[in-house]
Each structure stands twice: as C-alpha cells, then as structure tokens.
Amino acid sequence: MSNASVRLLQSLPLDVMGVVLEFCDTRDARAVVDTCRAFGDVKRKLLQWRLNTRHSEQYARDELFRARVLRCMQNPGRQLTLSLSRCSGITDVSALGGVHTLTLYRCSSIADVSALGGVHTLSLSDCGGITDVSGLGGVHTLSLSACGGITDVSGLGGVHTLSLSDCRGITDVSGLGGVRTLSLSDCHGITDVSGLGGVHTLSLSACHDITDISALGGVRTLSLRVTVMVSRMSAAWAVCTRFH
C-alpha cells in the first residue's frame, strides 16, 4: 500500500472508519488493523469501532467474534463502543464489564447485569427481564427506561445521568438525591419527590400522582407535563420548564 493511501486512511474521521468496518467481517477487520506498522494511528481508531445492531446475533452465536470483542477490552487504552440491541439470544453479559459504551436495548433474555457496574455509558432500555440493578451504582450514564421489572433503585444514587422513564414499578426514589440529571417521566407509581431537591435537571412528565413539589426549590431545570381532561379530548399537555 502506498504512503498516500495510508495517509488517506489516517485522515478519515472515526465515524467514517466505523462505517468502513461495518462492511468487514471479523477476519477482514483484523487484517486491516494488522496490515503494516504505518497504521499506528489508524489502528487506534479502528479498535474503537462501533459494533452495530447487525452484529448482535453474531456476538451471541460466534465464539471467535466474542473473543475479538474481549481482546479489545483487555487493553485499558481502548474505549470500545458496543451495540447489541434487539438480540434475544444474549443471556450472559458478564464478560462485557470492560466496555466503555454499551447498548443492550430490548435484549429481553438478559436478567443478570451485576457485572456491568464498570461500564461508563449503559443503555438497558426495554430489557423486561431485569429486576436487580443494585450493582449499577458506578455507571456514569444509565438508561433503564421501560424496564418494568425494576422496583428498587435505592442503589443508583451515585449515577450521574439516569433515565427511569416508564418504569412503573418504582415507587420510592428517596435515594436518588445525588443524581444530577434524572428522568422519571411516566413513572405513575411515584408520589413523593421530597428527596430530590439536589437533582440539577429533573423530568416528572406524566407523573400524575405527584401533588407536592415544594421541596424541589434547588432543582435548576424542572419539566412537568400536566394532563388535563377536556370534553371530547383525551388530554391536553403543556411542558413547564423552570430555570434558577
């Protein structure tokens, strides 16, 4: 390969390199990375490639593919972004604790996520099999939206950005006062938010049973959607945002 070709590859943005790799199987991607020493910077970029949704079933079934992912995680200088959404074949995620950004959206067979507490950005939205999230308190950005089996979130007070939207089994949020950005939209079981005064950005949209927000004076941005019954109309809503 000519020096000009190498320089061209080195100049590509990371997202473009990711698109290139989406057309490569595991063996081809590895061959590109290991072609020559001139790929120093390109190699660093390539090892951060995004494994998108179309690789989900391959991860579940292909042992060599899983081994490739695990090798990427073994180097602490690499930050792997892994998306395995809509993969019902995945049940064991215990080996993925070293992934930096992990998306497991609608992976309905996953139940045990205790090993994922070291992930920086984690999406488990619509994973209906999850009930215990006590081990996820060290995650920086966590989405548990529409995880209907979750009832206890007392261990998530150390999460920086947390979405619990549409988690209707949750009733007690008193332990979440340390969260900086918190979404509780459509959490119909919540009635008491007196312990959330330290949250910076808080969404309580469609939380119809909350009647007292007097303790939220320290919240910088508060979003409320108020449902009003109107004759011949199901609902009318307004978003109220307050800045301090």
C-alpha positions as CSV (number, residue, x, y, z in Angstrom):
1,M,0.0,0.0,0.0
2,S,1.4,3.4,-1.0
3,N,2.2,6.1,1.6
4,A,-0.5,8.3,0.0
5,S,-3.1,5.6,0.7
6,V,-2.0,5.2,4.2
7,R,-2.2,8.9,4.8
8,L,-5.7,9.0,3.3
9,L,-6.9,6.3,5.7
10,Q,-5.2,8.0,8.7
11,S,-7.1,11.2,7.8
12,L,-10.6,9.7,8.0
13,P,-12.8,10.6,10.9
14,L,-13.5,7.9,13.5
15,D,-17.2,7.7,12.4
16,V,-16.2,7.1,8.8
17,M,-13.7,4.4,9.8
18,G,-16.6,2.8,11.7
19,V,-18.8,2.8,8.6
20,V,-15.9,1.1,6.7
21,L,-15.6,-1.6,9.3
22,E,-19.4,-2.3,9.2
23,F,-18.7,-3.9,5.8
24,C,-16.0,-6.1,7.1
25,D,-16.4,-9.4,8.9
26,T,-14.2,-10.1,11.9
27,R,-11.3,-11.6,10.0
28,D,-11.2,-8.7,7.4
29,A,-11.3,-6.1,10.1
30,R,-8.4,-7.7,11.9
31,A,-6.4,-8.0,8.7
32,V,-6.9,-4.2,8.0
33,V,-5.7,-3.4,11.5
34,D,-2.6,-5.6,11.3
35,T,-1.6,-4.7,7.7
36,C,1.5,-2.7,8.5
37,R,3.2,-0.6,11.1
38,A,2.3,2.6,9.3
39,F,-1.3,2.1,10.7
40,G,-0.4,3.2,14.2
41,D,-3.0,6.0,14.4
42,V,-5.5,4.2,12.2
43,K,-5.2,1.1,14.4
44,R,-6.1,3.1,17.5
45,K,-9.1,4.4,15.7
46,L,-10.2,1.1,14.3
47,L,-10.1,-0.6,17.7
48,Q,-12.7,1.9,18.8
49,W,-15.1,0.9,16.1
50,R,-18.8,0.6,16.8
51,L,-20.3,-2.9,16.6
52,N,-23.8,-2.0,15.5
53,T,-27.1,-3.9,15.7
54,R,-26.4,-6.1,12.8
55,H,-23.6,-7.8,14.8
56,S,-25.8,-8.7,17.7
57,E,-26.7,-12.2,16.6
58,Q,-23.1,-12.8,15.6
59,Y,-22.0,-11.9,19.1
60,A,-24.5,-14.4,20.5
61,R,-23.5,-17.3,18.2
62,D,-19.9,-16.8,17.1
63,E,-17.3,-17.7,19.6
64,L,-14.4,-16.2,17.6
65,F,-16.3,-12.9,17.3
66,R,-16.9,-12.7,21.0
67,A,-13.2,-13.4,21.5
68,R,-12.3,-10.5,19.3
69,V,-14.5,-8.2,21.4
70,L,-12.9,-9.5,24.6
71,R,-9.4,-8.8,23.3
72,C,-10.4,-5.2,22.5
73,M,-11.4,-4.8,26.2
74,Q,-8.2,-6.2,27.6
75,N,-6.2,-3.1,26.6
76,P,-7.1,-0.3,29.1
77,G,-6.1,2.3,26.5
78,R,-9.0,1.3,24.3
79,Q,-12.6,2.5,24.7
80,L,-15.0,0.1,23.0
81,T,-18.5,1.1,22.0
82,L,-20.7,-1.9,21.6
83,S,-24.3,-2.1,20.5
84,L,-26.1,-5.4,20.8
85,S,-29.7,-4.2,20.6
86,R,-32.7,-6.4,20.0
87,C,-30.8,-9.6,20.5
88,S,-32.9,-12.2,22.3
89,G,-30.1,-14.7,22.0
90,I,-27.9,-12.9,24.5
91,T,-28.4,-14.1,28.1
92,D,-24.9,-13.8,29.6
93,V,-23.3,-10.3,29.7
94,S,-20.8,-11.0,32.5
95,A,-17.8,-10.5,30.1
96,L,-18.9,-7.0,29.0
97,G,-18.0,-5.1,32.1
98,G,-14.9,-3.6,30.4
99,V,-16.9,-1.9,27.5
100,H,-17.0,1.9,27.7
101,T,-20.3,2.5,26.0
102,L,-22.7,-0.5,25.9
103,T,-26.2,-0.6,24.4
104,L,-28.4,-3.6,25.1
105,Y,-31.7,-2.1,24.1
106,R,-34.6,-4.6,24.1
107,C,-32.4,-7.7,24.9
108,S,-35.3,-9.4,26.5
109,S,-33.4,-12.5,27.7
110,I,-30.9,-10.6,29.9
111,A,-31.6,-10.9,33.7
112,D,-28.3,-10.5,35.5
113,V,-26.5,-7.2,34.9
114,S,-24.4,-7.2,38.1
115,A,-21.1,-7.4,36.1
116,L,-21.8,-4.1,34.2
117,G,-21.1,-1.7,37.1
118,G,-17.9,-0.6,35.5
119,V,-19.4,0.5,32.2
120,H,-19.3,4.3,31.6
121,T,-22.4,4.7,29.5
122,L,-25.0,1.9,29.6
123,S,-28.4,1.5,28.0
124,L,-30.7,-1.3,29.1
125,S,-33.9,0.3,27.9
126,D,-36.8,-2.1,27.5
127,C,-35.0,-5.1,28.9
128,G,-38.0,-6.6,30.7
129,G,-36.1,-9.4,32.3
130,I,-34.0,-7.2,34.6
131,T,-35.2,-6.8,38.2
132,D,-32.0,-6.2,40.2
133,V,-29.9,-3.1,39.4
134,S,-28.2,-2.7,42.7
135,G,-24.8,-3.3,41.1
136,L,-25.0,-0.4,38.6
137,G,-24.4,2.4,41.1
138,G,-21.0,3.1,39.5
139,V,-22.3,3.7,36.0
140,H,-22.0,7.3,34.8
141,T,-24.9,7.5,32.3
142,L,-27.6,4.8,32.7
143,S,-30.8,4.3,30.9
144,L,-33.3,1.8,32.3
145,S,-36.4,3.2,30.5
146,A,-39.3,0.8,30.2
147,C,-37.7,-1.8,32.4
148,G,-41.0,-2.8,34.0
149,G,-39.5,-5.4,36.4
150,I,-37.4,-2.9,38.4
151,T,-38.8,-1.8,41.7
152,D,-35.8,-1.0,43.8
153,V,-33.5,1.9,42.7
154,S,-32.0,2.7,46.1
155,G,-28.5,1.7,44.9
156,L,-28.4,4.2,42.0
157,G,-27.8,7.4,43.9
158,G,-24.2,7.7,42.5
159,V,-25.2,7.6,38.9
160,H,-24.7,11.0,37.2
161,T,-27.3,10.8,34.5
162,L,-30.2,8.4,35.0
163,S,-33.3,7.6,33.0
164,L,-36.1,5.7,34.6
165,S,-38.8,6.8,32.3
166,D,-41.8,4.4,32.1
167,C,-40.6,2.3,35.0
168,R,-44.0,1.9,36.5
169,G,-43.0,-0.5,39.2
170,I,-40.9,2.1,41.0
171,T,-42.5,3.9,44.0
172,D,-39.6,5.0,46.1
173,V,-37.0,7.5,44.7
174,S,-35.8,8.9,48.0
175,G,-32.2,7.5,47.4
176,L,-31.7,9.4,44.1
177,G,-31.0,12.8,45.5
178,G,-27.3,12.6,44.3
179,V,-28.2,12.1,40.7
180,R,-27.5,15.1,38.6
181,T,-29.8,14.5,35.6
182,L,-32.9,12.4,36.3
183,S,-35.9,11.4,34.2
184,L,-38.9,9.9,35.9
185,S,-41.4,10.5,33.1
186,D,-44.4,8.2,33.1
187,C,-43.5,6.7,36.4
188,H,-47.0,6.6,37.7
189,G,-46.2,4.9,41.0
190,I,-44.2,7.8,42.3
191,T,-46.0,10.1,44.8
192,D,-43.2,11.6,46.9
193,V,-40.3,13.5,45.4
194,S,-39.2,15.4,48.6
195,G,-35.8,13.8,48.5
196,L,-34.9,15.0,45.0
197,G,-34.0,18.6,45.9
198,G,-30.4,18.1,45.0
199,V,-31.0,17.0,41.4
200,H,-29.9,19.6,38.8
201,T,-32.2,18.5,35.9
202,L,-35.4,16.6,36.7
203,S,-38.3,15.4,34.5
204,L,-41.5,14.5,36.1
205,S,-43.7,14.5,33.0
206,A,-46.9,12.5,33.3
207,C,-46.3,11.6,36.9
208,H,-49.9,12.3,37.7
209,D,-49.9,11.3,41.4
210,I,-47.3,13.8,42.5
211,T,-49.0,16.8,44.1
212,D,-46.3,18.4,46.2
213,I,-43.1,19.8,44.6
214,S,-42.4,22.3,47.3
215,A,-39.1,20.5,48.2
216,L,-37.7,20.9,44.7
217,G,-36.6,24.5,45.1
218,G,-33.0,23.6,44.4
219,V,-33.7,21.9,41.1
220,R,-32.3,24.0,38.3
221,T,-34.5,22.7,35.5
222,L,-37.8,21.0,36.2
223,S,-40.0,19.6,33.5
224,L,-43.7,18.9,34.1
225,R,-46.3,17.7,31.7
226,V,-49.8,18.3,33.2
227,T,-52.6,16.2,31.8
228,V,-56.0,18.0,31.7
229,M,-59.2,16.1,30.9
230,V,-61.2,18.1,28.4
231,S,-64.6,17.2,27.0
232,R,-64.3,15.2,23.7
233,M,-60.5,15.2,24.1
234,S,-58.3,12.6,25.7
235,A,-55.7,15.0,27.1
236,A,-54.0,18.3,26.6
237,W,-50.5,18.9,27.8
238,A,-48.0,21.6,28.4
239,V,-44.3,21.5,29.3
240,C,-43.2,23.8,32.0
241,T,-39.5,24.4,32.5
242,R,-38.2,26.5,35.3
243,F,-34.6,27.9,35.4
244,H,-32.8,29.2,38.5
